[in-house]
Amino acid sequence: MKKEVVVLTDAMLITCIVQRGVADTVIESSLKAGAQGATVFYARGTGIRQRHLGVLGVTVNAEKEVIYIVAPSEQADLIFELAFTAAKLDTPGMGMIYMSPLEKMATYVPPAVVERFLGD
């Protein structure tokens, strides 16, 4: 018996790269905006901005936290904006955020939810 896969096609991936220790703040703001969850992993980053910021007297830590948030398209802009603000990404050296459309994704969807959408 082949299992049916429920594929979602109206989703966005928000990726936020921040200084170590900031991810919890970003996730908290994203959850308040309607995100269902987030994935965090640690990375090491370097780039040309480190040299320029060093001249300005700003120390940029190479240790980063990368946050993945999958959100429905209609909620993605709000989550993006709140994550940007929570991470203080308008400050030099704090990180970056970007959003990409997901062609398709799959996860467990309760049967009652599937029926509700198929019934419409």
Backbone torsions as a table, in degrees:
resi	resn	phi	psi	omega
1	MET	NA	122.1	-179.4
2	LYS	-84.6	131.5	177.6
3	LYS	-80.6	142.9	177.2
4	GLU	-84.9	133.9	178.8
5	VAL	-100.8	125.6	176.4
6	VAL	-87.7	117.0	-177.9
7	VAL	-105.4	130.1	177.8
8	LEU	-102.1	136.2	-175.1
9	THR	-122.1	-2.4	-177.4
10	ASP	-113.4	60.7	-176.4
11	ALA	-133.8	155.3	179.0
12	MET	-123.4	148.0	173.6
13	LEU	-107.5	118.9	176.0
14	ILE	-101.1	125.0	178.7
15	THR	-116.1	125.2	-178.4
16	CYS	-126.0	123.8	179.3
17	ILE	-110.8	119.0	-173.2
18	VAL	-132.3	169.0	175.6
19	GLN	-66.2	150.6	-179.8
20	ARG	-56.1	130.8	178.5
21	GLY	99.5	-4.8	-176.5
22	VAL	-98.0	-18.4	-173.5
23	ALA	-56.1	-42.3	-178.0
24	ASP	-59.0	-39.5	178.9
25	THR	-65.2	-42.1	179.2
26	VAL	-64.5	-44.7	-179.2
27	ILE	-64.2	-42.8	179.6
28	GLU	-59.1	-44.8	179.7
29	SER	-67.5	-35.7	179.6
30	SER	-67.2	-40.2	177.8
31	LEU	-63.7	-39.3	178.0
32	LYS	-64.4	-29.2	-179.8
33	ALA	-84.0	-4.1	176.4
34	GLY	115.4	-1.9	177.2
35	ALA	-63.1	146.5	-179.5
36	GLN	-88.2	-15.8	-179.4
37	GLY	169.1	-177.6	-178.5
38	ALA	-154.8	158.5	174.8
39	THR	-118.6	132.8	-179.8
40	VAL	-122.5	136.6	170.8
41	PHE	-140.6	164.6	-174.7
42	TYR	-102.6	144.9	-178.5
43	ALA	-145.7	168.6	175.7
44	ARG	-120.2	128.8	-176.7
45	GLY	-126.5	150.7	175.9
46	THR	-151.3	158.8	179.9
47	GLY	-176.7	-179.9	-177.0
48	ILE	-65.4	-29.4	-179.8
49	ARG	-62.2	-28.1	180.0
50	GLN	-60.7	-41.4	179.8
51	ARG	-64.9	-45.2	-178.6
52	HIS	-66.4	-41.7	179.8
53	LEU	-69.0	-32.9	177.1
54	GLY	-59.9	-37.9	178.1
55	VAL	-63.8	-34.4	179.7
56	LEU	-79.0	-3.9	-179.8
57	GLY	86.8	11.9	178.6
58	VAL	-99.2	124.4	177.9
59	THR	-88.5	129.1	179.1
60	VAL	-111.3	118.9	179.3
61	ASN	-74.5	135.2	179.9
62	ALA	-76.3	-18.6	-179.7
63	GLU	-78.7	125.3	-176.0
64	LYS	-124.0	160.7	168.8
65	GLU	-117.7	132.6	178.8
66	VAL	-111.2	127.7	-176.4
67	ILE	-116.2	127.5	173.5
68	TYR	-107.6	128.2	176.3
69	ILE	-128.9	121.6	174.5
70	VAL	-98.8	129.1	-176.3
71	ALA	-140.6	150.1	172.7
72	PRO	-61.3	146.8	-176.8
73	SER	-52.6	-39.1	-176.9
74	GLU	-70.2	-17.2	178.1
75	GLN	-103.2	-13.1	-169.6
76	ALA	-61.8	-41.7	-177.9
77	ASP	-63.0	-43.2	179.5
78	LEU	-64.9	-45.1	178.8
79	ILE	-60.9	-43.8	178.8
80	PHE	-57.1	-50.0	-177.5
81	GLU	-64.1	-42.6	-179.7
82	LEU	-68.9	-36.9	176.3
83	ALA	-64.9	-42.6	177.8
84	PHE	-56.5	-47.6	-179.0
85	THR	-67.2	-44.9	-178.3
86	ALA	-62.4	-36.1	-178.7
87	ALA	-83.4	-5.0	-178.2
88	LYS	56.4	45.4	-176.4
89	LEU	-74.1	-2.8	173.1
90	ASP	-84.6	6.4	177.6
91	THR	-105.1	131.9	-179.8
92	PRO	-55.8	135.0	175.3
93	GLY	83.4	2.0	-176.4
94	MET	-84.9	-21.1	178.2
95	GLY	137.7	-159.4	-178.9
96	MET	-152.8	163.6	178.4
97	ILE	-142.2	143.1	174.2
98	TYR	-148.4	161.0	-176.0
99	MET	-130.4	137.8	-179.7
100	SER	-132.2	141.1	175.1
101	PRO	-72.8	143.8	175.4
102	LEU	-98.6	125.5	179.9
103	GLU	-61.8	-46.2	172.6
104	LYS	-161.4	155.4	177.8
105	MET	-147.4	159.7	178.7
106	ALA	-141.5	144.5	175.4
107	THR	-159.0	177.7	177.4
108	TYR	-68.0	127.5	173.7
109	VAL	-122.9	121.3	-179.0
110	PRO	-56.2	140.6	-179.0
111	PRO	-53.0	-36.0	-179.2
112	ALA	-64.3	-35.9	178.9
113	VAL	-70.2	-43.2	177.9
114	VAL	-58.4	-47.7	-179.9
115	GLU	-60.5	-39.8	-179.6
116	ARG	-62.9	-42.3	-179.3
117	PHE	-75.1	-35.7	178.6
118	LEU	-72.9	-27.0	-178.6
119	GLY	-75.9	-20.9	-178.4
120	ASP	-73.7	NA	NA
